[in-house]
Amino acid sequence: QAHLVESGGGLVQTGDSLRLSCTSSGGTFSTDHLAWFRQAPGKEREFVAAITWDGLSTRLLDSLKGRFTISKDNTKNTGYLQMHNLEPEDTAVYYCAADPHHWGPRDDYDYWGQGTQVTVSS
């Protein structure tokens, strides 16, 4: 069973960049699809990005295109969410999720991390 741990969150200013990492242990990360979701205070969890196990296909929330990028390094059992030009509206807890069969915007992933807080000050 995969154990996912996110890292890289923090407090930044508007316009800054952050790279979140999602490290997997105990599972089959190299053959798992990976996704990032986020949940802002008082809001439902929303899809951010997803990538297939081999990194060949990605999906991104339309409103984030041009600022966020998802990637996956199977040699390091780690996935990444690169975020540029951050805005206060990006403030949320960011979660990574993995699944050997499902990928895409639905949250039907078997494995979830505990989340990492990203706070963007104006």
All heavy atoms as an XYZ file, in Angstrom:
951
protein
N       0.843     -1.182      0.000
C       0.000      0.000      0.000
C       0.880      1.233      0.000
O       1.810      1.348      0.782
C      -0.899      0.003      1.236
C      -1.858      1.166      1.280
C      -2.884      1.042      2.394
O      -3.002     -0.009      2.997
N      -3.608      2.099      2.648
N       0.568      2.155     -0.901
C       1.389      3.347     -1.043
C       1.176      4.313      0.112
O       0.063      4.482      0.610
C       1.061      4.037     -2.355
N       2.265      4.942      0.535
C       2.220      5.985      1.552
C       2.783      7.247      0.908
O       3.940      7.262      0.476
C       3.050      5.582      2.760
C       3.105      6.626      3.824
N       1.993      7.065      4.514
C       4.144      7.342      4.320
C       2.346      7.989      5.381
N       3.648      8.178      5.280
N       1.954      8.281      0.828
C       2.341      9.511      0.146
C       2.590     10.619      1.152
O       1.803     10.809      2.083
C       1.235      9.948     -0.818
C       0.769      8.918     -1.850
C      -0.378      9.484     -2.676
C       1.916      8.501     -2.745
N       3.662     11.353      0.925
C       4.005     12.481      1.789
C       4.294     13.697      0.922
O       5.206     13.665      0.088
C       5.215     12.168      2.678
C       5.568     13.388      3.522
C       4.936     10.967      3.567
N       3.512     14.753      1.135
C       3.737     16.003      0.419
C       4.707     16.891      1.190
O       4.767     16.835      2.422
C       2.428     16.785      0.210
C       1.335     16.048     -0.528
C       0.362     15.363      0.410
O       0.770     15.063      1.562
O      -0.783     15.108      0.014
N       5.420     17.713      0.464
C       6.306     18.693      1.076
C       6.466     19.869      0.128
O       6.081     19.796     -1.040
C       7.670     18.075      1.392
O       8.291     17.618      0.213
N       7.028     20.951      0.654
C       7.316     22.099     -0.188
C       6.365     23.265     -0.032
O       6.568     24.319     -0.634
N       5.321     23.079      0.774
C       4.405     24.191      0.981
C       5.020     25.258      1.875
O       6.109     25.086      2.419
N       4.304     26.359      2.003
C       4.791     27.423      2.854
C       4.056     28.722      2.620
O       3.045     28.760      1.909
N       4.591     29.776      3.224
C       4.028     31.119      3.086
C       4.862     31.892      2.071
O       6.081     32.033      2.251
C       4.038     31.829      4.442
C       3.640     33.303      4.447
C       2.197     33.472      3.988
C       3.838     33.894      5.843
N       4.205     32.361      1.021
C       4.897     33.113     -0.020
C       4.098     34.368     -0.346
O       2.975     34.526      0.124
C       5.094     32.271     -1.297
C       5.986     31.073     -1.016
C       3.754     31.834     -1.872
N       4.688     35.220     -1.171
C       4.012     36.439     -1.585
C       3.453     36.290     -2.997
O       3.891     35.413     -3.767
C       4.982     37.605     -1.539
C       5.465     37.937     -0.133
C       6.371     39.159     -0.108
O       6.987     39.515     -1.103
N       6.429     39.819      1.046
N       2.508     37.131     -3.310
C       1.939     37.143     -4.657
C       3.041     37.264     -5.698
O       3.941     38.101     -5.564
C       0.954     38.307     -4.817
O      -0.134     38.125     -3.898
C       0.402     38.360     -6.224
N       2.980     36.394     -6.708
C       3.968     36.399     -7.768
C       5.116     35.430     -7.562
O       5.889     35.182     -8.495
N       5.229     34.869     -6.377
C       6.302     33.913     -6.094
C       6.007     32.551     -6.730
O       4.903     32.299     -7.219
C       6.486     33.747     -4.591
C       7.190     34.921     -3.947
O       7.709     35.791     -4.688
O       7.219     34.986     -2.703
N       7.010     31.693     -6.660
C       6.887     30.322     -7.155
C       7.138     29.335     -6.028
O       7.864     29.644     -5.066
C       7.893     30.070     -8.284
O       7.643     30.900     -9.392
N       6.554     28.164     -6.165
C       6.781     27.064     -5.236
C       6.775     25.769     -6.024
O       6.070     25.661     -7.037
C       5.686     26.980     -4.172
C       5.795     27.779     -2.883
C       4.557     27.527     -2.027
C       7.055     27.476     -2.117
N       7.536     24.797     -5.547
C       7.442     23.459     -6.108
C       7.081     22.494     -4.984
O       7.830     22.338     -4.015
C       8.751     23.009     -6.762
C       8.583     21.691     -7.524
C       9.840     21.247     -8.228
N      10.830     20.696     -7.310
C      11.848     19.935     -7.686
N      12.021     19.649     -8.977
N      12.708     19.484     -6.800
N       5.926     21.877     -5.129
C       5.495     20.866     -4.179
C       6.010     19.500     -4.628
O       6.072     19.213     -5.827
C       3.975     20.835     -4.081
C       3.288     22.147     -3.723
C       1.778     21.926     -3.598
C       3.857     22.760     -2.472
N       6.363     18.683     -3.647
C       6.812     17.327     -3.922
C       5.868     16.336     -3.253
O       5.292     16.623     -2.202
C       8.233     17.103     -3.398
O       9.149     17.962     -4.029
N       5.747     15.180     -3.867
C       4.946     14.087     -3.327
C       5.785     12.829     -3.427
O       5.997     12.303     -4.524
C       3.658     13.952     -4.118
S       2.659     12.513     -3.684
N       6.263     12.364     -2.290
C       7.135     11.198     -2.271
C       6.355      9.974     -1.817
O       5.627     10.032     -0.821
C       8.332     11.433     -1.347
O       9.052     12.583     -1.811
C       9.267     10.233     -1.352
N       6.532      8.898     -2.543
C       5.782      7.672     -2.272
C       6.698      6.592     -1.726
O       7.849      6.455     -2.140
C       5.131      7.181     -3.560
O       4.492      5.944     -3.377
N       6.174      5.805     -0.794
C       6.893      4.648     -0.280
C       5.905      3.508     -0.078
O       4.710      3.738      0.128
C       7.600      4.978      1.040
O       6.662      5.352      2.022
N       6.402      2.303     -0.178
C       5.580      1.143      0.119
C       4.600      0.751     -0.963
O       3.754     -0.115     -0.744
N       4.677      1.406     -2.105
C       3.723      1.090     -3.152
C       4.394      0.855     -4.481
O       5.551      0.433     -4.530
N       3.676      1.126     -5.523
C       4.190      0.907     -6.883
C       4.120      2.215     -7.649
O       3.430      2.336     -8.659
C       3.369     -0.174     -7.597
O       1.994      0.194     -7.551
C       3.555     -1.521     -6.954
N       4.826      3.200     -7.142
C       4.733      4.550     -7.672
C       5.000      4.601     -9.163
O       4.358      5.345     -9.890
C       5.719      5.457     -6.940
C       5.639      6.892     -7.354
C       4.663      7.721     -6.830
C       6.525      7.424     -8.277
C       4.574      9.054     -7.203
C       6.450      8.749     -8.660
C       5.471      9.562     -8.125
N       5.942      3.806     -9.626
C       6.323      3.884    -11.036
C       5.190      3.482    -11.964
O       5.211      3.827    -13.144
C       7.558      3.024    -11.302
O       7.276      1.670    -11.013
N       4.220      2.749    -11.447
C       3.084      2.349    -12.284
C       1.770      2.986    -11.829
O       0.692      2.586    -12.278
C       2.927      0.820    -12.307
O       2.798      0.343    -10.963
C       4.121      0.163    -12.966
N       1.864      3.946    -10.932
C       0.674      4.646    -10.456
C       0.492      5.958    -11.203
O       1.461      6.682    -11.466
C       0.795      4.971     -8.965
C       0.570      3.760     -8.084
O       0.011      2.761     -8.584
O       0.941      3.824     -6.904
N      -0.772      6.265    -11.494
C      -1.100      7.610    -11.954
C      -1.086      8.535    -10.747
O      -1.339      8.118     -9.616
C      -2.476      7.635    -12.598
C      -2.649      6.610    -13.679
N      -1.788      6.487    -14.748
C      -3.590      5.641    -13.844
C      -2.192      5.517    -15.536
N      -3.280      4.975    -15.020
N      -0.818      9.807    -10.983
C      -0.661     10.761     -9.884
C      -1.499     12.006    -10.143
O      -1.683     12.414    -11.295
C       0.806     11.167     -9.768
C       1.184     12.097     -8.614
C       1.129     11.342     -7.297
C       2.576     12.676     -8.846
N      -1.998     12.584     -9.065
C      -2.776     13.805     -9.205
C      -2.545     14.727     -8.026
O      -2.068     14.299     -6.970
C      -4.267     13.488     -9.315
N      -2.869     15.984     -8.223
C      -2.864     16.981     -7.158
C      -4.255     17.583     -7.053
O      -4.883     17.908     -8.079
C      -1.849     18.082     -7.445
C      -0.424     17.660     -7.307
C       0.385     17.164     -8.295
C       0.372     17.693     -6.119
N       1.635     16.881     -7.787
C       1.649     17.209     -6.448
C       0.141     18.103     -4.805
C       2.687     17.107     -5.523
C       1.163     18.003     -3.881
C       2.426     17.509     -4.254
N      -4.710     17.738     -5.824
C      -5.960     18.413     -5.522
C      -5.651     19.500     -4.489
O      -4.588     19.488     -3.859
C      -6.983     17.440     -4.928
C      -7.501     16.426     -5.917
C      -6.738     15.312     -6.257
C      -8.748     16.581     -6.507
C      -7.211     14.380     -7.167
C      -9.226     15.652     -7.417
C      -8.453     14.553     -7.748
N      -6.579     20.403     -4.321
C      -6.404     21.410     -3.276
C      -7.747     21.735     -2.650
O      -8.804     21.575     -3.280
C      -5.755     22.676     -3.844
C      -6.616     23.456     -4.833
C      -5.839     24.640     -5.398
N      -6.642     25.439     -6.314
C      -6.193     26.498     -6.971
N      -4.931     26.898     -6.831
N      -6.996     27.172     -7.785
N      -7.673     22.193     -1.412
C      -8.886     22.585     -0.696
C      -8.625     23.885      0.032
O      -7.789     23.947      0.946
C      -9.340     21.503      0.286
C     -10.683     21.800      0.913
C     -11.276     20.595      1.604
O     -10.575     19.649      1.946
N     -12.589     20.608      1.801
N      -9.335     24.914     -0.379
C      -9.234     26.221      0.261
C     -10.192     26.281      1.437
O     -11.171     25.529      1.483
C      -9.558     27.309     -0.753
N      -9.948     27.165      2.384
C     -10.830     27.276      3.552
C     -12.271     27.535      3.138
O     -12.549     28.432      2.337
C     -10.257     28.477      4.311
C      -8.826     28.523      3.911
C      -8.783     28.070      2.491
N     -13.171     26.732      3.665
C     -14.590     26.915      3.392
C     -15.040     26.451      2.016
O     -16.196     26.676      1.635
N     -14.151     25.814      1.276
C     -14.497     25.363     -0.080
C     -14.294     23.864     -0.213
O     -13.599     23.240      0.589
C     -13.653     26.098     -1.118
C     -13.911     27.593     -1.171
C     -13.158     28.241     -2.319
C     -13.460     29.726     -2.414
N     -12.740     30.364     -3.551
N     -14.910     23.306     -1.250
C     -14.729     21.892     -1.504
C     -13.357     21.636     -2.142
O     -12.770     22.517     -2.769
C     -15.848     21.384     -2.414
C     -17.217     21.418     -1.784
C     -18.270     20.775     -2.666
O     -17.949     20.398     -3.812
O     -19.412     20.644     -2.204
N     -12.907     20.420     -1.990
C     -11.661     20.025     -2.621
C     -11.831     20.066     -4.139
O     -12.857     19.626     -4.658
C     -11.270     18.626     -2.177
C      -9.922     18.153     -2.668
C      -9.518     16.882     -1.954
N     -10.476     15.804     -2.175
C     -10.474     14.666     -1.492
N      -9.585     14.470     -0.547
N     -11.350     13.726     -1.771
N     -10.818     20.583     -4.824
C     -10.905     20.679     -6.273
C      -9.677     20.079     -6.929
O      -8.564     20.079     -6.383
C     -11.081     22.136     -6.736
C      -9.871     23.022     -6.546
C     -10.025     24.383     -7.216
O     -10.984     24.584     -8.002
O      -9.169     25.250     -6.955
N      -9.890     19.581     -8.139
C      -8.823     19.019     -8.946
C      -7.872     20.114     -9.402
O      -8.295     21.202     -9.768
C      -9.439     18.320    -10.150
C      -8.467     17.916    -11.213
C      -7.679     16.800    -11.048
C      -8.341     18.665    -12.372
C      -6.779     16.424    -12.034
C      -7.452     18.304    -13.355
C      -6.667     17.174    -13.189
N      -6.581     19.791     -9.387
C      -5.572     20.728     -9.865
C      -4.899     20.181    -11.120
O      -4.876     20.830    -12.157
C      -4.515     21.014     -8.782
C      -3.379     21.859     -9.352
C      -5.156     21.703     -7.582
N      -4.342     18.962    -11.014
C      -3.596     18.405    -12.142
C      -3.470     16.899    -11.976
O      -3.553     16.387    -10.857
C      -2.205     19.030    -12.223
N      -3.261     16.212    -13.091
C      -3.057     14.766    -13.066
C      -2.056     14.385    -14.145
O      -1.930     15.074    -15.163
C      -4.369     14.023    -13.277
N      -1.385     13.263    -13.904
C      -0.392     12.771    -14.854
C      -0.446     11.252    -14.866
O      -0.677     10.620    -13.841
C       1.018     13.282    -14.465
C       2.053     12.955    -15.539
C       1.441     12.758    -13.103
C       3.384     13.692    -15.336
N      -0.282     10.669    -16.040
C      -0.295      9.218    -16.139
C       0.991      8.622    -15.570
O       1.993      9.317    -15.376
C      -0.472      8.778    -17.596
O       0.514      9.435    -18.409
C      -1.865      9.127    -18.095
N       0.967      7.326    -15.343
C       2.083      6.662    -14.671
C       3.404      6.884    -15.383
O       4.452      6.995    -14.747
C       1.792      5.164    -14.564
C       1.795      4.450    -15.885
C       0.750      4.310    -16.753
C       2.908      3.810    -16.508
N       1.146      3.616    -17.866
C       2.459      3.295    -17.750
C       4.237      3.609    -16.142
C       3.302      2.598    -18.619
C       5.074      2.913    -17.001
C       4.603      2.424    -18.232
N       3.336      6.975    -16.717
C       4.563      7.109    -17.489
C       4.903      8.555    -17.812
O       5.901      8.821    -18.486
C       4.452      6.313    -18.785
C       3.222      6.687    -19.591
O       2.507      7.630    -19.200
O       2.964      6.026    -20.608
N       4.075      9.473    -17.334
C       4.349     10.880    -17.564
C       4.028     11.378    -18.950
O       4.290     12.537    -19.266
N       3.414     10.540    -19.761
C       3.195     10.928    -21.147
C       1.952     11.784    -21.351
O       1.837     12.486    -22.359
C       3.103      9.675    -22.022
C       4.392      8.855    -22.141
C       4.185      7.670    -23.080
C       5.545      9.727    -22.628
N       1.011     11.717    -20.425
C      -0.198     12.517    -20.553
C      -0.445     13.283    -19.266
O      -0.238     12.748    -18.172
C      -1.412     11.638    -20.866
O      -1.265     11.001    -22.107
N      -0.899     14.506    -19.410
C      -1.222     15.329    -18.255
C      -2.543     16.035    -18.470
O      -2.987     16.244    -19.609
C      -0.132     16.381    -17.978
O      -0.028     17.258    -19.106
C       1.215     15.744    -17.711
N      -3.182     16.388    -17.378
C      -4.375     17.223    -17.401
C      -4.207     18.292    -16.341
O      -3.620     18.049    -15.295
C      -5.644     16.403    -17.138
C      -5.984     15.446    -18.243
C      -7.345     14.831    -18.030
N      -8.427     15.816    -18.121
C      -9.712     15.506    -18.075
N     -10.077     14.242    -17.931
N     -10.630     16.435    -18.150
N      -4.740     19.448    -16.613
C      -4.593     20.579    -15.705
C      -5.885     21.350    -15.664
O      -6.557     21.513    -16.699
C      -3.454     21.486    -16.186
C      -2.919     22.552    -15.250
C      -2.271     21.919    -14.031
C      -1.908     23.424    -15.977
N      -6.242     21.835    -14.482
C      -7.401     22.713    -14.367
C      -7.194     23.887    -15.321
O      -6.133     24.514    -15.328
C      -7.533     23.195    -12.932
C      -8.746     24.030    -12.567
C     -10.023     23.208    -12.688
C      -8.607     24.594    -11.154
N      -8.195     24.165    -16.125
C      -8.047     25.175    -17.178
C      -7.542     26.514    -16.649
O      -6.692     27.162    -17.266
C      -9.368     25.382    -17.903
C      -9.689     24.239    -18.858
O      -8.778     23.440    -19.138
O     -10.843     24.155    -19.310
N      -8.044     26.928    -15.515
C      -7.693     28.249    -14.988
C      -6.244     28.323    -14.520
O      -5.736     29.417    -14.262
C      -8.620     28.617    -13.837
O      -8.503     27.685    -12.784
N      -5.580     27.169    -14.419
C      -4.202     27.146    -13.932
C      -3.189     26.962    -15.055
O      -1.980     26.999    -14.803
C      -4.033     26.014    -12.916
C      -4.909     26.102    -11.674
C      -4.682     24.897    -10.785
C      -4.649     27.401    -10.912
N      -3.678     26.762    -16.261
C      -2.753     26.555    -17.385
C      -1.877     27.784    -17.579
O      -2.340     28.905    -17.547
C      -3.552     26.238    -18.647
C      -4.193     24.863    -18.609
C      -4.980     24.570    -19.870
C      -5.605     23.182    -19.793
N      -6.423     22.854    -20.977
N      -0.615     27.503    -17.776
C       0.338     28.588    -17.929
C       1.050     28.945    -16.635
O       2.088     29.614    -16.666
N       0.492     28.509    -15.509
C       1.137     28.807    -14.215
C       1.587     27.547    -13.478
O       2.606     27.569    -12.798
C       0.180     29.591    -13.313
C      -0.180     30.961    -13.827
C      -0.773     31.827    -12.706
N      -1.986     31.276    -12.131
C      -2.145     30.974    -10.835
N      -1.139     31.152     -9.990
N      -3.295     30.501    -10.395
N       0.824     26.461    -13.601
C       1.131     25.229    -12.879
C       1.555     24.137    -13.862
O       1.040     24.055    -14.973
C      -0.092     24.737    -12.121
C      -0.446     25.523    -10.878
C      -0.053     26.842    -10.719
C      -1.199     24.929     -9.880
C      -0.388     27.553     -9.588
C      -1.554     25.629     -8.726
C      -1.143     26.945     -8.584
N       2.463     23.287    -13.402
C       2.910     22.149    -14.195
C       3.058     20.938    -13.290
O       3.609     21.049    -12.192
C       4.264     22.434    -14.863
O       4.181     23.621    -15.648
C       4.688     21.268    -15.748
N       2.584     19.786    -13.757
C       2.733     18.543    -13.010
C       3.782     17.683    -13.697
O       3.890     17.667    -14.929
C       1.392     17.787    -12.901
C       1.522     16.570    -11.989
C       0.851     17.411    -14.273
C       0.189     15.892    -11.669
N       4.562     16.985    -12.889
C       5.565     16.074    -13.440
C       5.771     14.920    -12.475
O       5.276     14.938    -11.342
C       6.884     16.809    -13.703
O       7.418     17.328    -12.509
N       6.535     13.923    -12.940
C       6.693     12.695    -12.154
C       8.057     12.106    -12.472
O       8.404     11.972    -13.642
C       5.563     11.745    -12.544
C       5.377     10.505    -11.746
C       4.111      9.792    -12.214
C       3.797      8.576    -11.347
N       4.448      7.377    -11.850
N       8.800     11.767    -11.447
C      10.106     11.136    -11.621
C      10.050      9.754    -10.986
O      10.171      9.622     -9.758
C      11.196     11.995    -10.974
C      12.591     11.472    -11.259
O      12.714     10.298    -11.646
O      13.546     12.230    -11.084
N       9.862      8.755    -11.808
C       9.712      7.392    -11.278
C      11.009      6.860    -10.674
O      10.972      5.951     -9.846
C       9.217      6.462    -12.368
C       7.760      6.716    -12.710
O       7.003      7.228    -11.894
N       7.369      6.387    -13.931
N      12.134      7.406    -11.060
C      13.402      6.941    -10.477
C      13.549      7.410     -9.031
O      14.328      6.838     -8.271
C      14.595      7.442    -11.291
O      14.680      8.868    -11.193
C      14.466      7.043    -12.758
N      12.799      8.452     -8.679
C      12.866      8.991     -7.317
C      11.586      8.751     -6.535
O      11.452      9.227     -5.409
C      13.156     10.497     -7.365
C      14.506     10.844     -7.977
C      14.729     12.350     -7.978
C      16.093     12.682     -8.569
N      16.337     14.151     -8.591
N      10.637      8.043     -7.148
C       9.332      7.813     -6.505
C       8.712      9.128     -6.041
O       8.094      9.204     -4.961
C       9.468      6.873     -5.306
C       9.606      5.429     -5.728
O       9.470      5.096     -6.906
N       9.888      4.558     -4.782
N       8.845     10.149     -6.841
C       8.398     11.487     -6.447
C       7.671     12.175     -7.588
O       8.107     12.111     -8.741
C       9.593     12.346     -6.004
O      10.246     11.703     -4.911
C       9.135     13.720     -5.557
N       6.572     12.815     -7.228
C       5.847     13.654     -8.161
C       5.973     15.104     -7.740
O       6.293     15.407     -6.581
N       5.732     15.988     -8.707
C       5.939     17.410     -8.437
C       4.775     18.241     -8.970
O       4.134     17.879     -9.956
C       7.227     17.900     -9.107
C       8.457     17.137     -8.705
C       8.952     16.109     -9.509
C       9.120     17.437     -7.518
C      10.072     15.400     -9.132
C      10.247     16.730     -7.144
C      10.723     15.713     -7.957
O      11.835     15.021     -7.579
N       4.547     19.353     -8.301
C       3.636     20.368     -8.811
C       4.393     21.687     -8.766
O       4.651     22.219     -7.686
C       2.358     20.449     -7.977
C       1.327     21.448     -8.490
C       0.741     20.964     -9.832
C       0.209     21.663     -7.478
N       4.786     22.162     -9.929
C       5.491     23.430    -10.022
C       4.463     24.536    -10.187
O       3.621     24.477    -11.096
C       6.446     23.420    -11.208
C       7.198     24.730    -11.391
C       8.205     24.986    -10.290
O       9.088     24.177    -10.028
N       8.082     26.139     -9.628
N       4.535     25.533     -9.329
C       3.562     26.622     -9.336
C       4.294     27.949     -9.492
O       5.210     28.248     -8.722
C       2.755     26.620     -8.030
C       2.110     25.277     -7.717
S       1.090     25.300     -6.229
C       2.335     25.554     -4.976
N       3.883     28.713    -10.487
C       4.478     30.028    -10.743
C       3.431     31.125    -10.591
O       2.232     30.882    -10.683
C       5.057     30.087    -12.162
C       6.210     29.176    -12.393
N       7.421     29.321    -11.757
C       6.341     28.102    -13.203
C       8.247     28.381    -12.170
N       7.621     27.618    -13.043
N       3.921     32.331    -10.385
C       3.056     33.507    -10.324
C       1.860     33.265     -9.402
O       0.707     33.468     -9.784
C       2.587     33.864    -11.738
C       2.008     35.258    -11.814
O       2.283     36.106    -10.958
N       1.200     35.497    -12.834
N       2.160     32.847     -8.199
C       1.100     32.491     -7.251
C       0.245     33.694     -6.871
O       0.744     34.842     -6.802
C       1.711     31.857     -6.013
C       2.173     30.404     -6.219
C       3.145     29.976     -5.136
C       0.968     29.478     -6.274
N      -1.021     33.405     -6.638
C      -2.008     34.424     -6.288
C      -2.647     34.059     -4.950
O      -2.648     32.887     -4.564
C      -3.083     34.472     -7.373
C      -2.544     34.705     -8.771
C      -3.586     34.453     -9.846
O      -4.687     33.942     -9.510
O      -3.315     34.778    -11.022
N      -3.197     35.044     -4.243
C      -3.863     34.727     -2.970
C      -4.948     33.656     -3.129
O      -5.178     32.864     -2.191
C      -4.465     36.063     -2.551
C      -3.528     37.074     -3.141
C      -3.111     36.495     -4.462
N      -5.579     33.592     -4.301
C      -6.614     32.586     -4.545
C      -6.049     31.169     -4.609
O      -6.819     30.194     -4.597
C      -7.350     32.896     -5.848
C      -8.192     34.173     -5.820
C      -7.351     35.447     -5.860
O      -6.181     35.390     -6.311
O      -7.862     36.489     -5.418
N      -4.749     31.035     -4.686
C      -4.124     29.710     -4.683
C      -3.913     29.178     -3.264
O      -3.462     28.041     -3.097
C      -2.772     29.768     -5.398
C      -2.900     30.113     -6.870
O      -3.816     29.578     -7.535
O      -2.096     30.930     -7.352
N      -4.213     29.985     -2.285
C      -4.069     29.556     -0.895
C      -4.977     28.368     -0.617
O      -6.194     28.433     -0.843
C      -4.404     30.705      0.061
O      -3.433     31.752     -0.106
C      -4.398     30.234      1.500
N      -4.387     27.266     -0.152
C      -5.144     26.039      0.079
C      -4.211     24.992      0.672
O      -2.989     25.167      0.686
C      -5.740     25.510     -1.230
N      -4.812     23.911      1.133
C      -4.045     22.711      1.432
C      -3.988     21.889      0.149
O      -5.022     21.620     -0.464
C      -4.678     21.894      2.567
C      -3.869     20.622      2.813
C      -4.764     22.731      3.833
N      -2.790     21.525     -0.242
C      -2.576     20.764     -1.474
C      -2.312     19.302     -1.137
O      -1.450     19.000     -0.294
C      -1.411     21.356     -2.262
C      -1.777     22.642     -2.957
C      -1.955     23.816     -2.230
C      -1.961     22.690     -4.336
C      -2.320     24.998     -2.860
C      -2.313     23.866     -4.977
C      -2.495     25.013     -4.239
O      -2.850     26.186     -4.866
N      -3.046     18.432     -1.807
C      -2.945     17.001     -1.582
C      -2.484     16.301     -2.859
O      -2.939     16.639     -3.949
C      -4.297     16.412     -1.197
C      -4.901     16.978      0.055
C      -5.747     18.077      0.005
C      -4.654     16.392      1.296
C      -6.320     18.596      1.148
C      -5.223     16.894      2.458
C      -6.053     18.001      2.374
O      -6.614     18.508      3.516
N      -1.622     15.304     -2.702
C      -1.334     14.441     -3.836
C      -2.088     13.130     -3.637
O      -2.411     12.738     -2.514
C       0.151     14.206     -4.025
S       0.959     13.239     -2.745
N      -2.372     12.493     -4.750
C      -3.120     11.246     -4.749
C      -2.569     10.337     -5.847
O      -2.106     10.816     -6.873
C      -4.600     11.516     -4.981
N      -2.641      9.041     -5.592
C      -2.113      8.082     -6.559
C      -3.069      6.908     -6.708
O      -3.801      6.569     -5.770
C      -0.733      7.583     -6.124
N      -3.045      6.317     -7.890
C      -3.902      5.167     -8.151
C      -3.337      4.388     -9.333
O      -2.904      4.981    -10.297
C      -5.323      5.637     -8.463
C      -6.323      4.505     -8.443
O      -6.405      3.757     -9.448
O      -7.000      4.351     -7.427
N      -3.369      3.076     -9.263
C      -2.819      2.290    -10.368
C      -3.718      2.228    -11.600
O      -3.260      1.846    -12.689
C      -2.653      0.895     -9.758
C      -3.657      0.846     -8.663
C      -3.739      2.230     -8.115
N      -4.979      2.597    -11.440
C      -5.909      2.437    -12.557
C      -6.544      3.747    -13.013
O      -6.760      3.965    -14.205
C      -7.027      1.462    -12.184
C      -6.532      0.131    -11.716
N      -5.879     -0.746    -12.554
C      -6.568     -0.460    -10.490
C      -5.550     -1.834    -11.872
N      -5.952     -1.682    -10.620
N      -6.873      4.603    -12.079
C      -7.631      5.812    -12.400
C      -6.712      7.004    -12.527
O      -5.756      7.158    -11.765
C      -8.657      6.078    -11.299
C      -9.244      7.446    -11.352
N     -10.126      7.853    -12.332
C      -9.060      8.524    -10.531
C     -10.461      9.109    -12.117
N      -9.843      9.539    -11.047
N      -6.994      7.847    -13.487
C      -6.346      9.147    -13.507
C      -7.318     10.147    -14.111
O      -8.217      9.779    -14.878
C      -5.030      9.131    -14.287
C      -5.157      9.345    -15.756
C      -5.627      8.452    -16.674
C      -4.805     10.516    -16.475
N      -5.590      9.014    -17.922
C      -5.090     10.276    -17.844
C      -4.276     11.746    -16.109
C      -4.840     11.221    -18.828
C      -4.027     12.682    -17.100
C      -4.322     12.414    -18.441
N      -7.208     11.398    -13.745
C      -8.117     12.414    -14.230
C      -8.658     13.251    -13.090
O      -8.176     13.167    -11.966
N      -9.653     14.085    -13.359
C     -10.134     15.056    -12.376
C     -11.027     14.492    -11.276
O     -11.240     15.159    -10.270
C     -10.909     16.054    -13.229
C     -11.348     15.263    -14.423
C     -10.235     14.292    -14.680
N     -11.573     13.304    -11.450
C     -12.381     12.732    -10.362
C     -11.445     12.294     -9.239
O     -10.335     11.842     -9.480
C     -13.188     11.534    -10.848
C     -14.223     11.850    -11.882
C     -15.264     10.740    -12.019
N     -14.738      9.420    -11.754
C     -14.238      8.600    -12.679
N     -14.166      9.018    -13.930
N     -13.819      7.397    -12.361
N     -11.947     12.376     -8.011
C     -11.076     12.068     -6.864
C     -11.134     10.594     -6.472
O     -11.030     10.255     -5.290
C     -11.412     12.970     -5.678
C     -12.854     12.813     -5.212
O     -13.614     12.042     -5.839
O     -13.217     13.474     -4.219
N     -11.263      9.721     -7.461
C     -11.343      8.283     -7.187
C      -9.971      7.643     -7.064
O      -9.694      6.619     -7.696
C     -12.109      7.587     -8.314
C     -13.547      8.057     -8.424
O     -14.066      8.596     -7.436
O     -14.139      7.883     -9.505
N      -9.116      8.234     -6.277
C      -7.763      7.726     -6.109
C      -7.691      6.911     -4.821
O      -8.261      7.272     -3.803
C      -6.758      8.880     -6.062
C      -6.603      9.570     -7.400
C      -7.516     10.529     -7.824
C      -5.546      9.250     -8.247
C      -7.382     11.144     -9.062
C      -5.398      9.858     -9.480
C      -6.326     10.809     -9.880
O      -6.189     11.415    -11.102
N      -6.947      5.828     -4.859
C      -6.856      4.947     -3.699
C      -5.987      5.527     -2.590
O      -6.243      5.296     -1.414
C      -6.267      3.594     -4.114
C      -7.297      2.699     -4.773
O      -8.491      3.038     -4.739
O      -6.905      1.650     -5.330
N      -4.946      6.241     -2.966
C      -3.955      6.672     -1.969
C      -3.865      8.191     -1.946
O      -3.828      8.838     -3.000
C      -2.585      6.070     -2.299
C      -2.629      4.577     -2.505
C      -2.391      4.020     -3.745
C      -2.948      3.726     -1.448
C      -2.450      2.657     -3.950
C      -3.016      2.362     -1.632
C      -2.764      1.832     -2.884
O      -2.836      0.487     -3.079
N      -3.807      8.716     -0.719
C      -3.769     10.163     -0.519
C      -2.699     10.521      0.499
O      -2.462      9.779      1.462
C      -5.118     10.675     -0.012
C      -6.197     10.591     -1.031
C      -6.935      9.484     -1.370
C      -6.674     11.650     -1.860
N      -7.831      9.795     -2.367
C      -7.695     11.135     -2.686
C      -6.333     13.000     -1.997
C      -8.388     11.899     -3.627
C      -7.012     13.771     -2.921
C      -8.023     13.225     -3.736
N      -2.076     11.673      0.288
C      -1.177     12.215      1.286
C      -1.931     13.021      2.321
O      -3.153     13.199      2.218
N      -1.209     13.536      3.295
C      -1.832     14.272      4.398
C      -2.025     15.751      4.062
O      -2.715     16.467      4.782
C      -0.984     14.145      5.671
C       0.199     15.102      5.776
C       1.315     14.826      4.793
O       1.368     13.762      4.177
N       2.231     15.771      4.644
N      -1.394     16.205      2.986
C      -1.553     17.587      2.549
C      -0.429     18.488      3.017
O       0.223     18.241      4.035
N      -0.208     19.540      2.253
C       0.764     20.566      2.624
C       0.119     21.938      2.385
O      -0.535     22.151      1.359
C       2.070     20.412      1.827
O       3.036     21.354      2.306
C       1.874     20.620      0.329
N       0.302     22.828      3.332
C      -0.349     24.137      3.273
C       0.437     25.094      2.389
O       1.658     25.243      2.544
C      -0.471     24.729      4.681
C      -1.050     26.128      4.725
C      -2.534     26.163      4.400
O      -3.309     25.353      4.911
N      -2.946     27.096      3.542
N      -0.269     25.743      1.499
C       0.296     26.831      0.695
C      -0.505     28.088      1.009
O      -1.728     28.098      0.862
C       0.228     26.520     -0.810
C       0.649     27.743     -1.625
C       1.106     25.322     -1.139
N       0.191     29.114      1.446
C      -0.456     30.383      1.753
C       0.216     31.486      0.949
O       1.439     31.646      1.020
C      -0.369     30.713      3.248
O      -0.961     29.641      4.003
C      -1.105     32.007      3.562
N      -0.584     32.211      0.190
C      -0.063     33.285     -0.655
C      -0.595     34.603     -0.120
O      -1.800     34.840     -0.103
C      -0.470     33.094     -2.120
C       0.184     34.155     -2.998
C      -0.114     31.697     -2.602
N       0.317     35.440      0.324
C      -0.089     36.738      0.873
C      -0.123     37.784     -0.240
O       0.652     37.736     -1.192
C       0.868     37.168      1.974
O       2.164     37.372      1.446
N      -1.014     38.744     -0.075
C      -1.155     39.795     -1.091
C      -0.253     40.979     -0.802
O       0.369     41.047      0.243
C      -2.604     40.255     -1.161
O      -3.025     40.714      0.105
